[in-house]
Amino acid sequence: MSESTLSFHVPKELINLHIKEDMRRNQDLKELGELAPHWDNMRKNVIAHCEQMLTMYQDTLADLGKHTGSSFKSSCSKGEKTLEFVPINLHLQRMHVHSPRLKDALYDVFTVGAPAAHCQGFKNGGLRKLLSKFEAERRNTGYQCIYYSPENTAKAKEVLSNINHLQPLISSHADLLLNSASQHSPDSLKNSLKMLSEKTELFVHAFKDQLVRSALLALYTARPGCVLKKPTVPRNSVEECGDPQGQDHPSQIKRQNSIPHHSEYDEEEWDRVWTNVGKSLNCIIAMVDRLLEKEDSSSGIKESENDPSSAACMASHTSGDWYEQLYPLIITLKDCMGEVVTRAKQSMTFVLLQELACGLPQRLMLTLRRDIVFSQALAGLVCGFIIKLHTSLHDQSFLQQLHTVGLIVQYEGLLSTYSEEIGMLEDMAVGISDLQKVMFKIIEAKSNDFLPVITGRREHYVIEVKLPAKMFELLPQEIKEGKQLHVYPVLFNVGINEQQTLAERFGDTTLQESVNQENFEQLKEYYKLFTEKMPPDCLPHFQEQNDLKGLLENLHQNIQAKKRKNVEIMWVAATICRKLNGIRFTCCKSAKDRTSMSVTLEQCSILRDEHQLHKDFFIRALDCMRREGCRIENVLKNIKCRKYAFNMIQLMAFPKCYRPPEGTYGKADT
């Protein structure tokens, strides 16, 4: 069993990203421009709350930076505010099976406390319940602000992300094009133009969305003394930008693009502004084509005279230096792009203002809670991915599966659906589902620093995993070229303790049933992709007794069955995960007691089913693992006592195979 420095590294990376994202958003809110008194007061209130939250994130990052010593957070530290972003008791547990007659084998399970916001408490439930309740209430507060659906606010964040990503890229490619022109290099000019065209077209299409148009109208309505102009001619469209013939001269494009006074709003103006980015790009394309013609300057000018629509995109002559010909067109492109960015940024920021304003301060507290839970979940996932990658570098079928389909990540939960653990399970379900926002990218390490780097924003993260050159060379070409790799997280939970007994007899188990059913659908979808995309020779080789299809059907039947403490759900799900080359996590409240019982049971089951452990020795091996193995050492590491936190009455409610041997339990839970 081993801990990982990633327990602290990943939360620090993530909080740093949150700080940058929130600082940028706060600055955008300040630059929103003049607003009518109601909206301006709303903005001031939002900014004040957001800056308080930002300070809290900065303090948390500073506290984590001071941490030294062991790279794990003990179960006793669940309620420690400065460590709330750090996963609880995260460890890799590895079983190495050696046999003189059979092939050696490794079996890895990651154990971690259920990702949950313990410092925030569970009095009102966890994320799953809180988010649903908040969204229902937000719909009814429209008298204070404009209601935008979660899909629309996510779209607004995506547009802002595209702006922040594409604008500097386009400017950079435009400068490279000018550099190629100054060097008079035809091949370089063609390549630079290709890159500029691709990024600019992505930029133009990013704004072809009704949300941007409606948000612009809403923003101008929120300006002091707004006046709306009625449209008089049909709107332009992106498609009209595709042909350079018959377009405006660059200077004409520039003149018509002056931003209207804030008291006026012309609905067509937005169409003209972003369409002109496409028009100015087409002028550049036409000019480059002309510069690359083999005919001399005089034949080029003569041809332009016969084609006035093409000449409209040209400078008055094409003789002289390439740089001089392209420079004014590049400036026009940048100016047009700047106009689009100014308007789109403000309109999308206005959408986000509504999102934050409708429900302060609950919105920010929910964001904090979700960030905490996601940070704990992500730290475990990154650790699991890196270990899985390192142990599978010579497994070509796994590597093909990784870039063709993605990686299945299965979480086994042992939480009850009673009292506080309901809230923990609600947190955990959302945190694990949010891991779908994560993509992995494997890069070659350029130094001795192999710690992963996280980029992105709350809606989308990319984890860059570094490998030494010799390891990197073992990867398929698609991965080496930077293909981003998907993960498919699934969670199956079965409560096994005495609190689950109370839930089953007097309480409610619908949360567990819903979580298991939803995640079964996710697992089934992954299996479908796996069988469709993977070649037959790369499918699993463990099909002697039960094929994957049969196991999935077995899992479905067990999820549908109304059986108390149906732990077979977890056994079958774990088997499917291993057969699909997945990563396995086992979680309870603190990954110390119930987790220990489950992991040791799984290991003995593997020895029996895969490595010929005789059934007569099964219980003896199980007791030995629980009494002498690394799980009891993990208990000691967490609470300084070599006793599982069970008493005899509690254990009577446990399924028999989850009960520890005499003499190994007795201390109160922590």
C-alpha positions in Angstrom: 0.0 0.0 0.0 1.3 3.5 -0.9 0.2 7.1 -0.6 0.8 9.7 -3.4 2.1 13.3 -3.5 -0.8 13.9 -5.9 -3.1 14.0 -2.9 -1.9 17.6 -2.4 -0.5 18.4 -5.8 -3.8 18.1 -7.7 -5.9 20.2 -5.3 -3.2 23.0 -5.4 -3.2 22.9 -9.2 -7.0 23.0 -9.3 -7.4 25.8 -6.8 -4.9 27.8 -8.7 -7.0 27.4 -11.8 -10.2 28.4 -9.9 -8.5 31.6 -8.7 -7.4 32.5 -12.2 -10.8 31.7 -13.7 -12.6 33.7 -11.0 -10.3 36.7 -11.2 -10.8 36.8 -14.9 -14.6 36.7 -14.4 -14.6 39.4 -11.8 -12.5 41.6 -14.1 -15.0 41.0 -16.9 -17.9 42.0 -14.6 -16.1 45.2 -13.8 -15.6 45.9 -17.5 -19.2 45.3 -18.4 -19.7 49.0 -19.1 -22.3 51.4 -17.8 -25.5 49.8 -16.5 -28.8 51.1 -15.2 -29.0 51.5 -11.4 -30.8 48.2 -10.8 -28.2 46.2 -12.8 -25.3 48.2 -11.5 -26.2 47.5 -7.9 -26.6 43.8 -8.8 -23.1 43.8 -10.3 -21.6 45.5 -7.2 -23.3 42.9 -5.0 -22.1 40.0 -7.1 -18.5 41.3 -7.3 -18.4 41.9 -3.5 -19.4 38.3 -2.8 -17.1 36.9 -5.5 -14.1 38.7 -4.1 -14.8 37.3 -0.7 -14.8 33.8 -2.2 -11.7 34.5 -4.1 -9.9 35.5 -0.9 -11.0 32.3 0.7 -9.5 30.2 -2.2 -6.3 32.2 -2.0 -6.0 31.5 1.7 -6.7 27.8 1.2 -4.0 27.6 -1.5 -1.5 29.4 0.8 -2.3 26.9 3.6 -1.8 23.9 1.3 1.5 25.4 0.2 2.7 25.3 3.8 1.9 21.6 4.2 5.0 19.3 4.7 5.4 15.7 5.7 3.2 12.8 4.8 1.2 13.1 1.5 -2.1 11.9 2.9 -5.0 13.3 4.8 -6.0 11.1 7.7 -9.6 10.2 8.5 -9.2 12.3 11.7 -8.7 15.4 9.5 -12.1 15.1 7.7 -13.3 18.3 9.3 -10.1 20.3 9.0 -11.0 23.4 6.9 -7.5 24.0 5.5 -7.5 20.4 4.0 -11.1 20.2 2.7 -9.9 20.0 -1.0 -7.6 17.1 -0.2 -8.9 13.5 -0.6 -9.2 11.5 2.6 -6.8 8.5 3.2 -6.0 8.0 -0.6 -3.8 5.0 -1.2 -3.0 2.5 -3.9 -3.4 -1.1 -2.6 -1.6 -3.6 -4.9 -1.7 -7.3 -4.7 1.2 -9.1 -6.6 0.4 -12.7 -7.2 3.4 -15.0 -7.9 3.0 -18.6 -8.8 5.7 -21.0 -10.1 3.0 -22.6 -12.5 1.0 -19.5 -13.5 1.9 -16.1 -14.9 2.5 -13.4 -12.3 -0.2 -10.9 -12.0 -0.8 -7.4 -10.4 -4.2 -6.3 -9.0 -4.6 -2.7 -8.1 -7.4 -1.1 -6.1 -7.4 2.6 -5.0 -8.9 3.2 -1.6 -10.2 6.7 -0.6 -12.7 8.3 1.6 -15.9 9.2 -0.3 -15.4 12.6 -2.0 -17.6 14.8 0.1 -17.7 18.3 1.7 -17.5 17.3 5.4 -16.6 20.9 6.5 -19.8 22.2 4.8 -21.9 19.6 6.7 -24.9 17.6 5.5 -27.8 19.1 7.5 -29.6 20.1 4.3 -28.3 17.1 2.2 -25.5 16.8 -0.4 -24.9 18.2 -3.8 -27.4 16.1 -5.7 -30.3 17.4 -3.6 -29.0 20.9 -3.1 -28.4 21.6 -6.8 -31.8 20.3 -7.7 -33.5 22.4 -5.1 -31.4 25.5 -6.0 -32.3 25.3 -9.7 -36.0 25.0 -8.9 -35.9 28.1 -6.7 -33.8 30.1 -9.2 -36.5 29.7 -11.8 -38.9 31.6 -9.5 -36.6 34.6 -8.9 -36.9 36.2 -12.3 -38.3 39.5 -10.9 -34.7 40.3 -9.8 -32.8 39.0 -12.8 -33.1 37.3 -16.1 -33.4 33.5 -15.9 -30.9 31.6 -18.1 -31.0 27.8 -18.0 -28.0 25.8 -16.9 -27.4 24.8 -20.5 -27.3 28.5 -21.5 -25.0 29.5 -18.7 -22.7 26.6 -19.7 -22.8 27.8 -23.3 -21.9 31.4 -22.2 -18.9 30.0 -20.4 -17.9 28.0 -23.4 -18.1 31.1 -25.7 -15.9 33.0 -23.2 -13.5 30.2 -23.1 -13.3 30.1 -26.9 -12.7 33.8 -27.0 -9.8 33.6 -24.5 -8.4 30.6 -26.4 -8.8 31.6 -30.0 -8.2 35.4 -30.0 -4.5 35.1 -29.0 -4.0 32.2 -31.4 -5.4 34.1 -34.3 -3.2 37.1 -33.5 -0.2 34.8 -33.3 -0.9 33.2 -36.6 -1.6 36.6 -38.2 1.9 37.7 -37.1 3.4 34.5 -38.4 1.8 35.2 -41.8 3.3 38.7 -41.8 6.7 37.2 -40.9 6.4 34.7 -43.8 5.5 37.6 -46.1 8.5 39.7 -45.0 10.8 36.6 -45.7 9.1 36.3 -49.1 8.7 32.5 -48.5 5.8 31.0 -50.6 5.6 27.7 -48.6 5.7 29.4 -45.3 3.1 31.8 -46.4 0.8 29.0 -47.5 1.2 27.1 -44.2 0.7 30.3 -42.1 -2.5 31.2 -44.1 -3.8 27.6 -43.6 -3.4 27.9 -39.8 -4.9 31.4 -39.7 -7.9 30.4 -41.8 -8.7 27.3 -39.6 -8.6 29.3 -36.3 -10.5 32.3 -37.7 -13.3 30.0 -39.1 -13.5 28.4 -35.7 -13.7 31.9 -34.1 -16.5 33.0 -36.5 -18.6 29.9 -35.9 -18.2 30.1 -32.2 -20.6 33.2 -32.3 -23.2 31.7 -34.5 -25.5 31.2 -31.6 -28.9 32.7 -30.7 -27.8 33.0 -27.1 -25.2 35.7 -28.0 -27.8 37.6 -30.0 -30.4 37.5 -27.2 -27.8 38.3 -24.5 -26.7 41.4 -26.5 -30.3 42.6 -26.6 -30.7 42.0 -22.9 -27.4 43.8 -22.2 -28.4 46.9 -24.2 -31.8 46.9 -22.5 -29.9 47.1 -19.2 -28.0 50.2 -20.3 -29.2 53.6 -19.1 -31.7 55.2 -21.5 -31.7 52.3 -24.1 -33.4 52.8 -27.5 -34.1 49.8 -29.7 -33.9 50.1 -33.5 -36.1 47.8 -35.6 -34.3 45.8 -38.3 -35.0 46.9 -41.9 -33.0 44.4 -44.0 -32.4 40.6 -43.8 -29.6 39.6 -41.4 -26.2 38.5 -42.8 -24.9 35.0 -42.0 -21.6 33.3 -41.7 -22.2 31.5 -44.9 -22.0 34.8 -46.9 -18.4 35.1 -45.8 -17.3 32.1 -47.8 -16.8 33.8 -51.1 -14.3 36.7 -51.5 -16.1 38.0 -54.6 -18.2 41.1 -54.2 -17.1 42.0 -50.6 -16.4 45.3 -49.0 -13.0 47.0 -49.2 -11.2 46.5 -45.9 -11.5 50.2 -45.1 -15.2 50.0 -45.7 -15.4 47.1 -43.3 -13.6 49.1 -40.7 -15.8 52.2 -41.0 -19.1 50.5 -40.6 -17.9 48.6 -37.5 -17.9 51.5 -35.0 -19.7 50.3 -31.9 -23.0 52.1 -31.5 -23.6 54.4 -28.6 -24.8 52.5 -25.5 -28.3 54.2 -25.8 -28.9 52.6 -29.2 -29.2 49.0 -30.2 -29.4 47.8 -33.8 -30.2 44.1 -33.9 -28.4 43.8 -37.3 -25.2 45.4 -36.0 -24.1 42.1 -34.4 -24.5 40.2 -37.7 -22.4 42.8 -39.5 -19.7 42.8 -36.9 -18.9 39.1 -36.7 -19.6 38.5 -40.4 -16.9 41.1 -41.1 -14.3 38.9 -39.5 -15.0 36.3 -42.2 -15.0 39.0 -44.9 -11.6 40.3 -43.8 -10.2 36.8 -43.7 -11.4 36.2 -47.3 -9.6 39.4 -48.3 -6.4 38.1 -46.9 -6.9 34.7 -48.7 -7.5 36.5 -51.9 -4.4 38.7 -51.5 -2.2 35.7 -50.7 -3.5 33.9 -53.7 -2.7 36.9 -55.8 0.8 37.3 -54.4 1.5 33.7 -55.1 0.5 33.9 -58.8 3.3 33.4 -61.2 2.2 36.3 -63.4 4.1 39.6 -62.9 2.5 42.6 -61.3 1.2 44.2 -64.4 -0.7 41.1 -65.5 -2.1 40.9 -62.0 -3.3 44.5 -62.0 -4.8 44.0 -65.5 -6.7 41.0 -64.4 -8.0 42.9 -61.4 -9.4 45.6 -63.7 -11.4 42.9 -65.5 -12.7 41.6 -62.2 -13.9 44.5 -60.1 -15.4 42.4 -57.3 -12.0 40.7 -56.7 -10.3 44.0 -56.9 -12.4 45.3 -54.1 -10.5 43.1 -51.7 -7.1 44.2 -53.0 -5.0 47.2 -52.3 -4.8 49.7 -55.1 -1.8 47.8 -56.5 0.0 44.5 -55.9 3.6 45.6 -56.7 6.1 46.0 -54.0 6.8 44.1 -50.8 4.4 41.2 -49.7 4.5 42.5 -46.2 3.2 45.9 -47.2 0.4 44.3 -49.2 -0.8 42.1 -46.3 -0.2 44.4 -43.3 -3.3 46.6 -43.7 -5.5 43.5 -44.2 -4.1 41.8 -41.1 -4.8 45.0 -39.1 -8.4 45.0 -40.4 -8.8 41.4 -39.3 -7.5 42.2 -35.8 -9.8 45.2 -35.6 -12.8 43.3 -36.7 -12.0 40.5 -34.3 -11.5 43.0 -31.5 -15.0 44.4 -32.1 -16.5 40.9 -31.9 -14.6 40.1 -28.8 -15.7 43.3 -27.0 -19.4 42.7 -27.7 -19.5 38.9 -27.2 -17.4 39.1 -24.0 -19.8 41.7 -22.5 -22.9 39.9 -23.5 -21.8 36.5 -22.2 -20.5 38.1 -19.0 -24.0 39.6 -18.6 -25.4 36.1 -18.8 -23.0 35.0 -16.0 -24.0 38.0 -14.0 -27.6 36.7 -14.0 -26.4 33.2 -13.0 -24.6 34.6 -10.0 -27.1 37.2 -9.0 -30.1 34.7 -9.0 -29.3 33.1 -5.6 -26.5 34.8 -3.9 -24.8 33.7 -1.7 -26.2 30.1 -2.2 -24.8 30.0 -5.7 -21.2 30.6 -4.6 -21.5 28.2 -1.6 -22.7 25.5 -4.0 -19.8 26.3 -6.3 -17.4 26.0 -3.4 -19.0 22.7 -2.3 -18.8 21.3 -5.8 -15.2 22.4 -6.2 -14.2 20.7 -2.9 -15.9 17.4 -3.9 -14.5 17.5 -7.4 -11.0 18.2 -6.1 -11.0 15.1 -3.9 -12.4 13.0 -6.8 -9.9 14.3 -9.3 -6.9 13.7 -7.1 -7.8 10.0 -6.9 -8.5 9.8 -10.6 -5.2 11.4 -11.7 -3.3 9.1 -9.3 -5.2 6.0 -10.7 -4.7 7.0 -14.4 -0.9 7.5 -14.0 -0.5 4.2 -12.1 -2.6 2.4 -14.7 -0.6 3.9 -17.6 2.7 3.0 -16.1 1.7 -0.6 -15.5 0.2 -1.0 -18.9 2.8 0.5 -21.2 3.5 -2.9 -22.8 -0.1 -3.8 -23.2 -0.9 -2.8 -26.8 -4.6 -3.7 -26.6 -5.0 -1.5 -23.5 -3.2 1.4 -25.2 -5.4 1.0 -28.3 -8.5 0.9 -26.0 -7.3 4.1 -24.3 -7.2 6.2 -27.4 -10.0 4.5 -29.3 -12.7 4.2 -26.6 -11.4 5.7 -23.4 -11.0 4.4 -19.9 -13.6 3.0 -17.6 -13.2 4.1 -13.9 -15.4 2.2 -11.4 -16.2 3.5 -7.9 -17.5 1.1 -5.3 -19.4 3.0 -2.6 -20.2 1.5 0.9 -22.2 4.4 2.2 -25.5 4.0 3.9 -28.6 5.9 2.8 -29.3 7.0 6.4 -28.6 10.3 8.3 -25.4 12.2 7.2 -24.2 9.5 4.8 -27.1 10.3 2.5 -25.5 13.7 2.0 -22.1 12.1 1.5 -23.5 9.9 -1.2 -25.2 12.8 -2.8 -21.9 14.7 -2.9 -20.0 11.7 -4.1 -22.5 11.0 -6.9 -22.1 14.5 -8.3 -18.3 14.6 -7.8 -17.8 11.4 -9.7 -20.2 12.4 -12.5 -18.3 15.6 -12.9 -15.2 13.6 -13.8 -16.7 13.3 -17.2 -15.4 16.9 -17.8 -11.9 15.6 -17.6 -9.6 14.6 -20.5 -6.1 13.2 -20.3 -3.2 14.1 -22.6 0.1 12.3 -22.5 3.2 14.4 -23.3 7.0 13.7 -23.3 8.7 15.1 -20.2 11.3 17.7 -21.0 12.8 17.7 -17.5 12.9 15.7 -14.3 9.6 17.2 -13.2 7.0 14.5 -13.8 4.1 16.0 -11.9 1.0 16.4 -14.0 -0.2 19.8 -15.2 -3.9 20.8 -15.2 -5.4 23.3 -17.6 -8.9 24.4 -18.4 -11.9 25.7 -16.5 -14.7 24.3 -14.4 -16.6 23.0 -17.4 -13.6 21.3 -19.0 -10.2 20.2 -17.8 -7.2 18.7 -19.5 -4.7 16.7 -17.4 -1.2 16.6 -19.0 0.6 13.5 -17.9 4.4 13.5 -18.5 6.4 10.4 -19.4 10.1 10.0 -19.8 11.3 9.8 -23.4 11.8 6.0 -23.4 8.3 5.4 -22.0 6.7 7.9 -24.3 8.1 6.1 -27.3 6.1 3.0 -26.4 2.8 4.8 -27.0 0.6 4.6 -30.1 1.2 7.4 -32.6 -2.3 8.8 -32.0 -1.5 9.4 -28.3 2.0 10.7 -29.0 0.4 13.3 -31.4 -1.6 14.6 -28.5 -5.0 12.9 -28.8 -7.1 13.7 -25.7 -8.3 10.6 -23.8 -11.7 10.2 -22.3 -12.6 8.7 -19.0 -16.0 7.1 -18.2 -16.6 7.2 -14.4 -19.3 5.0 -12.9 -20.5 4.6 -9.3 -22.2 1.6 -7.7 -23.2 1.9 -4.0 -24.4 -0.7 -1.5 -24.7 0.3 2.2 -23.7 -2.6 4.4 -23.7 -1.2 8.0 -26.3 -1.0 10.7 -27.4 2.4 9.5 -28.3 0.8 6.2 -30.5 -1.7 8.1 -32.4 1.3 9.5 -32.7 2.8 6.0 -34.1 -0.4 4.5 -36.6 -1.0 7.3 -37.7 2.5 8.3 -36.1 5.0 5.8 -35.6 5.4 2.1 -33.2 3.7 -0.3 -34.3 5.4 -3.5 -31.1 7.5 -3.7 -29.0 4.3 -3.9 -31.4 2.7 -6.4 -31.3 5.8 -8.6 -27.5 6.1 -8.5 -27.0 2.4 -9.4 -29.5 2.5 -12.2 -28.1 5.7 -13.8 -24.6 4.4 -13.6 -25.5 1.0 -15.0 -26.8 2.9 -18.1 -23.4 4.7 -18.3 -21.5 1.4 -18.0 -23.7 -0.2 -20.7 -23.0 2.7 -23.0 -19.2 2.2 -22.5 -19.5 -1.5 -23.2 -21.4 -0.7 -26.4 -18.6 1.7 -27.5 -16.0 -0.8 -26.5 -17.5 -3.7 -28.6 -18.1 -1.4 -31.6 -14.7 0.4 -31.8 -12.3 -2.3 -30.6 -11.0 -4.9 -33.1 -11.9 -8.5 -32.2 -8.3 -9.5 -31.3 -8.2 -6.8 -28.6 -11.3 -7.9 -26.8 -10.8 -9.4 -23.3 -9.5 -13.0 -23.0 -11.4 -13.9 -19.8 -14.5 -15.3 -21.5 -14.3 -18.9 -20.3 -17.2 -18.9 -17.9 -19.0 -15.6 -18.2 -18.7 -13.2 -21.1 -19.1 -9.5 -20.5 -22.6 -9.4 -21.9 -23.7 -12.0 -19.4 -22.1 -10.1 -16.6 -23.8 -6.9 -17.6 -27.2 -8.8 -17.6 -26.4 -10.2 -14.2 -25.6 -6.7 -12.9 -28.8 -5.3 -14.3 -30.9 -8.1 -12.6 -29.2 -7.5 -9.3 -29.8 -3.7 -9.5 -33.5 -4.3 -10.3 -33.9 -6.9 -7.5 -35.4 -5.6 -4.3 -32.8 -7.4 -2.1 -31.4 -5.9 1.1 -27.6 -5.2 1.2 -27.2 -6.8 -2.2 -23.4 -6.8 -2.2 -23.4 -9.0 -5.4 -23.9 -5.7 -7.2 -20.4 -4.6 -6.2 -18.8 -8.0 -6.9 -20.2 -8.1 -10.5 -19.4 -4.4 -11.2 -15.8 -5.0 -10.0 -15.4 -8.0 -12.2 -16.7 -6.1 -15.2 -14.3 -3.3 -14.5 -11.3 -5.6 -14.4 -12.3 -7.3 -17.6 -12.6 -3.9 -19.3 -9.1 -2.9 -18.2 -10.5 -0.3 -15.9 -9.4 1.5 -12.7 -11.1 0.4 -9.5 -11.8 2.6 -6.4 -13.3 1.4 -3.2 -14.8 4.1 -0.9 -16.6 4.4 2.5 -16.7 7.4 4.8 -13.0 7.4 5.6 -11.6 4.4 3.5 -10.5 2.8 6.7 -12.9 0.2 8.1 -15.7 -0.9 5.7 -13.3 -0.3 2.8 -10.7 -2.6 4.4 -13.3 -5.4 4.7 -14.3 -5.0 1.0 -10.8 -4.8 -0.4 -9.6 -7.9 1.5 -12.7 -9.8 0.4 -12.0 -8.8 -3.2 -8.4 -9.9 -3.1 -9.2 -13.3 -1.6 -12.0 -13.7 -4.2 -9.5 -13.0 -7.0 -7.0 -15.6 -5.5 -9.8 -18.2 -5.4 -11.3 -17.5 -8.9 -8.1 -16.7 -10.9 -5.3 -18.3 -9.0 -6.6 -21.6 -7.6 -6.8 -20.7 -3.9 -8.6 -23.7 -2.4 -12.0 -22.9 -0.9 -11.0 -24.5 2.4 -8.3 -21.8 2.8 -10.5 -18.9 1.7 -11.6 -17.8 5.2 -8.2 -18.4 6.7 -6.6 -16.2 4.0 -9.3 -13.5 4.5 -8.8 -13.4 8.3 -5.0 -13.3 7.8 -5.3 -10.3 5.4 -7.5 -8.4 7.9 -5.5 -9.2 10.9 -1.9 -9.0 9.6 -2.1 -7.2 6.3 -1.7 -3.6 5.2 -5.3 -2.7 6.0 -4.8 -2.9 9.7 -1.6 -0.8 9.2 -3.7 1.7 7.4 -6.0 1.9 10.5 -3.0 2.5 12.7 -1.7 5.2 10.3 -5.0 7.0 10.5 -6.0 6.8 14.2 -2.9 5.6 16.0 -4.7 2.4 17.0 -4.7 -1.1 15.5 -8.4 -1.7 15.8 -11.2 -1.4 13.2 -13.9 1.0 14.3 -16.7 -1.6 14.8 -18.5 -3.1 17.8 -20.2 -6.4 18.1 -23.7 -4.9 17.7 -22.7 -3.1 14.5 -21.1 -6.2 13.0 -24.3 -8.2 13.5 -25.8 -6.0 10.8 -22.9 -6.6 8.4 -23.0 -9.4 5.7 -21.0 -12.2 7.1 -18.1 -11.9 4.7 -17.6 -8.3 5.7 -16.9 -9.0 9.4 -13.4 -8.8 10.7 -11.8 -11.6 12.9 -12.1 -11.5 16.7 -9.6 -9.2 18.4 -9.3 -6.7 15.5 -12.1 -4.3 16.2 -13.5 -2.3 19.0 -12.6 1.4 18.8 -15.2 4.2 18.1 -15.4 5.5 14.5 -13.4 8.6 13.4 
